[in-house]
Amino acid sequence: MSKIALVTGANQGLGYAMVARLCQDLPAGSTVYLAARDPERGEAAAASLRAQGLQPSLAQLDVTDDASVEALAEAVARRHRGIDIVLSNAAARIAKDRPQAAQVRTFVDTNNHGTYRMIRAFGPLLRDGGRLLIVASAFGSLTKLDPRLHHLFDPAARSLEDIERVMDEYVEQVEHGEAEAHHWPAWINVPSKIAQVASMKVYARQRRDEAAQRGIVIAALCPGLVDTDASRPWFNDMSSAQSPADAAKNALWICTQPAASPPVYGELVQHRQIIPWM
């Protein structure tokens, strides 16, 4: 049976490779949306894949814009009456040569509020056997955070709105130079990734019973170290980095395996292994 899939942040790097892999692996007649904020870059990426004999469908999407996310969700619902695979991969970069305080608002709006927007808009569209996957990282484990802050991200007690508020307060603290006094780590990527995974866990908890009945999987993915423009500035040794194509292959098994093989629902997963939350 044909599938409907969507990958955000897909005009380059891992997202681009995920689109390519899905185009290759999904059944004939499937639709794979290559979603990109910049239409020209999106079209260039789609043209590159078409030159390889693949047939992605281009979608303009800005995850920082409520209207943009809602419009695409409405279009998918109208055209297909649902969706099978959602890969929330869009992410802002951190520039090493700029203060983090000058970047944190855009970073959180893209990586965190963008994740919330995707969950809210596309989660309800999941078909039976669907996959909602948040691309995060191993930094999204609560073990990376001061224990005094753990309660802020408790999936059993928090709502999506709670985590949004926590991250809005965090942005204010970083911008005003108060984050360290509130026990936050120095690198803004760590709280952001933890909040992404916490949001996934909250949503997975809310839908656990229904998802079990319908074979739906909601999870977060850590692709590992990938050789991309976003990764290179932060790592001195990239010799062990995967190519985007290899990383996509290693991550996307979850899109084709039965829901219980292995049981990854509500978990952060890397290379078929669950990364402990705490």
FIPAKOL-795668 format. One record per residue (C-alpha): chain; residue number from 1; residue in three letters; x, z, y. Coordinates in steps of 0.1 Angstrom, whole numbers, plus 5000, padded with zeros to 4 digits. Each point is the difference from the previous one (the first is absolute). Layout:
! FIPAKOL-795668
A|NUM|ALA|X|Z|Y $
...
//
This chain:
! FIPAKOL-795668
A|1|MET|5000|5000|5000 $
A|2|SER|5013|4991|5035 $
A|3|LYS|5010|5028|5024 $
A|4|ILE|5000|5006|5037 $
A|5|ALA|5031|5016|5014 $
A|6|LEU|5013|5010|5034 $
A|7|VAL|5035|5009|5011 $
A|8|THR|5007|5013|5035 $
A|9|GLY|5033|4996|5019 $
A|10|ALA|5005|4969|4978 $
A|11|ASN|5019|4975|5022 $
A|12|GLN|5034|5013|4988 $
A|13|GLY|5019|5023|4978 $
A|14|LEU|4982|5019|4972 $
A|15|GLY|4965|4990|5012 $
A|16|TYR|5009|4963|4998 $
A|17|ALA|5015|5005|4965 $
A|18|MET|4969|5018|4989 $
A|19|VAL|4978|4971|5011 $
A|20|ALA|5022|4976|4981 $
A|21|ARG|4999|5022|4969 $
A|22|LEU|4962|5003|5001 $
A|23|CYS|4996|4963|5005 $
A|24|GLN|5020|4995|4969 $
A|25|ASP|4985|5027|4978 $
A|26|LEU|4963|5001|5008 $
A|27|PRO|4976|4978|4981 $
A|28|ALA|4992|4965|5011 $
A|29|GLY|4975|4998|5028 $
A|30|SER|5011|5033|5015 $
A|31|THR|5004|5005|5038 $
A|32|VAL|5030|5018|5014 $
A|33|TYR|4998|5007|5037 $
A|34|LEU|5034|5001|5018 $
A|35|ALA|4991|5022|5030 $
A|36|ALA|5022|5000|5030 $
A|37|ARG|4997|5012|5036 $
A|38|ASP|5016|4970|5015 $
A|39|PRO|4981|4968|4991 $
A|40|GLU|5031|4978|5005 $
A|41|ARG|5022|5021|4978 $
A|42|GLY|4972|5003|4974 $
A|43|GLU|4995|4962|4999 $
A|44|ALA|5038|4995|4996 $
A|45|ALA|5000|5024|4971 $
A|46|ALA|4970|4983|4984 $
A|47|ALA|5016|4966|5005 $
A|48|SER|5031|5012|4983 $
A|49|LEU|4980|5012|4970 $
A|50|ARG|4980|4968|4999 $
A|51|ALA|5033|4981|4998 $
A|52|GLN|5008|5020|4968 $
A|53|GLY|4967|4988|4985 $
A|54|LEU|4980|5032|5008 $
A|55|GLN|4967|5002|5018 $
A|56|PRO|4997|5031|5021 $
A|57|SER|4971|5003|5025 $
A|58|LEU|5011|5011|5035 $
A|59|ALA|4982|5028|5018 $
A|60|GLN|5008|5013|5034 $
A|61|LEU|5000|5038|5000 $
A|62|ASP|5012|5027|5024 $
A|63|VAL|4998|5034|4983 $
A|64|THR|5003|5017|5034 $
A|65|ASP|4967|4985|5011 $
A|66|ASP|4967|5014|4986 $
A|67|ALA|4982|4968|5008 $
A|68|SER|5025|4978|4983 $
A|69|VAL|4999|5020|4968 $
A|70|GLU|4962|5003|5000 $
A|71|ALA|4997|4962|5007 $
A|72|LEU|5021|4991|4970 $
A|73|ALA|4983|5024|4977 $
A|74|GLU|4966|4986|5011 $
A|75|ALA|5013|4964|4993 $
A|76|VAL|5013|5010|4966 $
A|77|ALA|4967|5016|4991 $
A|78|ARG|4980|4970|5012 $
A|79|ARG|5022|4975|4982 $
A|80|HIS|5007|5018|4968 $
A|81|ARG|4975|5030|4998 $
A|82|GLY|5030|5023|4993 $
A|83|ILE|5037|5002|4993 $
A|84|ASP|5022|5007|4970 $
A|85|ILE|5034|5008|5014 $
A|86|VAL|5009|5015|5034 $
A|87|LEU|5037|5005|5007 $
A|88|SER|5004|5019|5033 $
A|89|ASN|5036|4991|5008 $
A|90|ALA|5001|4994|5038 $
A|91|ALA|5025|5023|5017 $
A|92|ALA|5018|5004|5033 $
A|93|ARG|5038|5002|5000 $
A|94|ILE|5021|5027|5016 $
A|95|ALA|5028|4987|5022 $
A|96|LYS|5032|5020|4997 $
A|97|ASP|5010|4992|5036 $
A|98|ARG|4969|5015|5016 $
A|99|PRO|4989|5036|5002 $
A|100|GLN|4974|5009|4974 $
A|101|ALA|4978|5016|5026 $
A|102|ALA|4996|4966|5016 $
A|103|GLN|4989|4984|4967 $
A|104|VAL|4980|5027|4982 $
A|105|ARG|4966|4991|5015 $
A|106|THR|5001|4964|4989 $
A|107|PHE|5016|5009|4967 $
A|108|VAL|4973|5025|4991 $
A|109|ASP|4972|4977|5013 $
A|110|THR|5012|4972|4977 $
A|111|ASN|5012|5019|4969 $
A|112|ASN|4974|5029|5000 $
A|113|HIS|4970|4991|5020 $
A|114|GLY|5004|4964|4986 $
A|115|THR|4998|5015|4965 $
A|116|TYR|4969|5020|5009 $
A|117|ARG|4983|4968|5014 $
A|118|MET|5008|4981|4968 $
A|119|ILE|4986|5028|4978 $
A|120|ARG|4968|5003|5020 $
A|121|ALA|4994|4963|5003 $
A|122|PHE|5010|4987|4966 $
A|123|GLY|4996|5030|4977 $
A|124|PRO|4962|4995|4999 $
A|125|LEU|5005|4963|4990 $
A|126|LEU|5019|5008|4968 $
A|127|ARG|4985|4983|4970 $
A|128|ASP|5000|5016|4965 $
A|129|GLY|5036|5001|4988 $
A|130|GLY|5012|4997|5036 $
A|131|ARG|5033|5012|5014 $
A|132|LEU|5006|5016|5034 $
A|133|LEU|5038|5005|5003 $
A|134|ILE|5018|5015|5029 $
A|135|VAL|5037|4989|5003 $
A|136|ALA|5019|5032|5010 $
A|137|SER|5033|5014|4987 $
A|138|ALA|5015|5030|4982 $
A|139|PHE|5002|5016|5035 $
A|140|GLY|4963|5005|4996 $
A|141|SER|5004|5030|4977 $
A|142|LEU|4991|5033|5015 $
A|143|THR|5034|5013|4987 $
A|144|LYS|5015|4983|5030 $
A|145|LEU|4981|5022|5024 $
A|146|ASP|5005|5036|5012 $
A|147|PRO|4977|5022|4978 $
A|148|ARG|4985|5015|5032 $
A|149|LEU|4984|4965|5006 $
A|150|HIS|4987|4994|4965 $
A|151|HIS|4965|5012|5007 $
A|152|LEU|4995|4973|5026 $
A|153|PHE|5000|4974|4972 $
A|154|ASP|4982|5018|4973 $
A|155|PRO|4978|4972|4983 $
A|156|ALA|4976|5026|4986 $
A|157|ALA|4992|5015|5033 $
A|158|ARG|5005|4972|5026 $
A|159|SER|4980|4969|5010 $
A|160|LEU|5013|4967|5012 $
A|161|GLU|4990|5010|5035 $
A|162|ASP|5020|5033|4996 $
A|163|ILE|5032|4981|4992 $
A|164|GLU|4994|4976|5029 $
A|165|ARG|4998|5030|5023 $
A|166|VAL|5031|5015|4986 $
A|167|MET|5019|4968|5006 $
A|168|ASP|4987|4996|5035 $
A|169|GLU|5012|5035|5008 $
A|170|TYR|5034|4992|4983 $
A|171|VAL|5003|4970|5023 $
A|172|GLU|4995|5021|5030 $
A|173|GLN|5026|5026|4988 $
A|174|VAL|5026|4973|4994 $
A|175|GLU|4994|4984|5034 $
A|176|HIS|5003|5033|5018 $
A|177|GLY|5031|5011|4980 $
A|178|GLU|4982|5028|4982 $
A|179|ALA|5000|4987|4964 $
A|180|GLU|5030|5020|4989 $
A|181|ALA|4985|5032|5013 $
A|182|HIS|4969|4992|4978 $
A|183|HIS|5023|4996|4969 $
A|184|TRP|4997|4962|4997 $
A|185|PRO|5029|4981|4986 $
A|186|ALA|5022|4979|5023 $
A|187|TRP|4991|4966|4987 $
A|188|ILE|4965|4989|5009 $
A|189|ASN|4997|4979|4968 $
A|190|VAL|4997|5031|4978 $
A|191|PRO|4968|5015|5015 $
A|192|SER|4986|4965|5002 $
A|193|LYS|5005|4993|4963 $
A|194|ILE|4987|5034|4990 $
A|195|ALA|4969|4995|5021 $
A|196|GLN|4995|4965|4984 $
A|197|VAL|5001|5015|4965 $
A|198|ALA|4979|5030|5010 $
A|199|SER|4973|4976|5013 $
A|200|MET|5001|4981|4967 $
A|201|LYS|4996|5032|4981 $
A|202|VAL|4971|5012|5022 $
A|203|TYR|4982|4967|4995 $
A|204|ALA|5008|5000|4962 $
A|205|ARG|4985|5035|4997 $
A|206|GLN|4968|4989|5018 $
A|207|ARG|4995|4971|4976 $
A|208|ARG|5015|5014|4968 $
A|209|ASP|4968|5002|4979 $
A|210|GLU|4986|4967|5011 $
A|211|ALA|5034|4983|4997 $
A|212|ALA|5004|5013|4964 $
A|213|GLN|4966|4985|4991 $
A|214|ARG|5009|4966|5016 $
A|215|GLY|5036|4997|4990 $
A|216|ILE|5012|5001|5036 $
A|217|VAL|5036|5012|5008 $
A|218|ILE|5010|5015|5033 $
A|219|ALA|5037|5007|5003 $
A|220|ALA|5031|4998|5021 $
A|221|LEU|5031|4979|4991 $
A|222|CYS|5036|5007|5007 $
A|223|PRO|5018|4966|4995 $
A|224|GLY|5034|5016|5001 $
A|225|LEU|5029|4987|5021 $
A|226|VAL|4993|4964|5009 $
A|227|ASP|5023|4976|5018 $
A|228|THR|4980|4992|5031 $
A|229|ASP|5006|4998|5037 $
A|230|ALA|4982|5034|5004 $
A|231|SER|5022|5018|4975 $
A|232|ARG|5035|4987|5008 $
A|233|PRO|5006|5019|5032 $
A|234|TRP|4993|5033|4982 $
A|235|PHE|5022|4997|4969 $
A|236|ASN|5038|4995|5000 $
A|237|ASP|5000|4990|4964 $
A|238|MET|4974|4974|4989 $
A|239|SER|5018|4990|4968 $
A|240|SER|4973|5016|4979 $
A|241|ALA|4971|4986|5020 $
A|242|GLN|4974|4978|4983 $
A|243|SER|4991|4966|5014 $
A|244|PRO|4965|4999|5014 $
A|245|ALA|4990|4978|4970 $
A|246|ASP|5013|5025|4975 $
A|247|ALA|4984|5029|5019 $
A|248|ALA|4966|4982|5000 $
A|249|LYS|5002|4994|4963 $
A|250|ASN|5009|5037|4993 $
A|251|ALA|4972|5012|5022 $
A|252|LEU|4971|4978|4991 $
A|253|TRP|4997|5008|4963 $
A|254|ILE|4974|5025|5012 $
A|255|CYS|4977|4971|5011 $
A|256|THR|4998|4986|4965 $
A|257|GLN|5002|5030|4977 $
A|258|PRO|4969|5019|4988 $
A|259|ALA|4992|5030|5022 $
A|260|ALA|5013|5026|4975 $
A|261|SER|5033|4983|4992 $
A|262|PRO|5016|5022|5011 $
A|263|PRO|4976|5024|5019 $
A|264|VAL|5012|4994|5036 $
A|265|TYR|4967|5007|5018 $
A|266|GLY|5006|5019|5032 $
A|267|GLU|5038|5000|4995 $
A|268|LEU|5031|4987|5017 $
A|269|VAL|5017|4977|4975 $
A|270|GLN|5034|4985|4998 $
A|271|HIS|5011|4978|4971 $
A|272|ARG|4971|5012|4979 $
A|273|GLN|5010|5036|5006 $
A|274|ILE|4980|5025|5020 $
A|275|ILE|5019|5016|5029 $
A|276|PRO|4990|5037|5002 $
A|277|TRP|4979|5009|5030 $
A|278|MET|5013|5035|5002 $
//
